[in-house]
Structure formats: structure tokens, C-alpha cells
Amino acid sequence: MTRIFIFLTLILATFGSFAQKTKVRGSIIDSKTKEKIPFVNLLFEGTSIGTVSDFEGVFFLETDEKADSLLISCLGYENKTISVSYNSYNELTIEMEPQDNVLYEIVVYAG
């Protein structure tokens, strides 16, 4: 009888250890040129879990924590927040908007 009790206890204890994961896979492209953007920063909002896209703009990110949005940033592009489905697999193609930066002329004089 005790063997059955121990067996059932172990079985029930393992069910709680199977945590749901939020998984996000995708690529990042420029919204105007449709070219892939490398080295884009991606972070689950409210966590410290993040990654950087590879040279081809491809990324994969997963977490056990409750996260339902993805923060995306890259130098030269507008920051973006995207909603993702919690506890599921998400496949995304993210378009980043180029940021318009105005640089003014600088004149250097000798002397």
C-alpha cells in the first residue's frame, strides 16, 4: 500500500513541473526596403529575458515567466512593442520603421 502511495505522489508531483513556455521565433525586416536587419535587441516586457537577432535578422526567444509582449529596439529604427500569445508558440515577421535623424553641419576653424 505504501508503494502505491509513493508512486502516486511522485506521479502527481511531476505534473506540476511541466511549466508552460512562451516561445517566439521570427525575423526582423526594414519596413521600406524589406531587407533583413541584423543585431536587433528583443526583450520580454517585465523580465530580464532577451536576445539579439543574428546576422540574417532571425531570432528565437522563450520563457517560463508570464510575458505577453515583446520589446524590440535597434539603432536607427523606432522602438516597437508587439503582443505575443502567452504559453504558446509564436512565429513572427517584424517590420521596423527607420528613424529619421537630422544631422547639422559643423564647421571647424583652425587657429
N, C-alpha and C positions, 0 to 999 in steps of 0.2 A: 504494500500500500504506500509506503514512504517513497518507493522508487517511482511510482506513478505520479505522486505529488511533486517530487523533484523534477521529473520530466516535464510535467505541465507548467511548472513555474519557469523553467528555462525556456520553453517554447513561447510562453506569453511575454517574457522579458525581452526576447529578441524582436518581437513585433514593434516595440517602441523605438528600437534602434534604427529602423529603416526610415530615415528622415527624407522628406520630400526636398528636391532641389530645384531651384530656378536656374535654367540653363539658357544662355543666349549665344548664338553663333551668327556671324554675318560678315558683311563687307561695308566699307565706307567709300563713297564716291563724291566727287565735286558735282554740285547741282547744275552748273553751267556747262562744264566740259565733259562730264561723265567719266573722267579719269579717276583711277583709284588713288586714295590718299593714304600714304604710309604714316606710321607713328602717331596715330590719334589716341588720346587718353580716354579710357572708358571706366566708369566707376558706378557701382550700385549705390543709389542715393541712400544716405543714412548709415552706410557701412564704410569700412576701410578696404573693401574688396574691389580690386580693379585690375586692369590690364592695359596693354598698349597694342594697337594693331600692328601687324607685320609689314614688310616692305610692299606687299601686294594689297594692303588695306583690309586684310582678313583678321578676324578676332574670334576668340571663344572665351566665355566667362561663365562661371557657375558659383552658386552659394547655397548654403543651408539656411541662412538667415532670411527673415522676411524682407524682401525687396521687390518693389513693383515698378521702379523706374530706373532709368539708366542716364547718367550724366556724361555728356560727350564734349570734349574740348580739343582744339588743335590750334596752333599758332597760325594766324592768317585767316581763320574761319570763325563764324559766330558760334558761341556755345549753344548746346542743344540738350533738351531733356526729352526722353522717349519713354512712354509707358510700356511695360512688359508684363506678360501674364505670370503671376506668382505660382510657384510649384508646377511649372510646365516647361517645355522646350520651345524656344522662340527662335525663328530664323528671320533675320532682318537684312535689308539693304538700306543703309542710312545715307541720305544726301545732305552734305554740309554746304551751307551758304558762305561764299567768300566774303571776307570782311574788307570794307573799303577803308584804307588808311591813306591819309593825305600827309605827304612829307613836304616840308617847306624848304626853300633854298637857304643854304648857309654860305656866307661869303667870309673867307679868311684873308686878312691883310697881313703882310709882313711888316715888321718894324715896330 
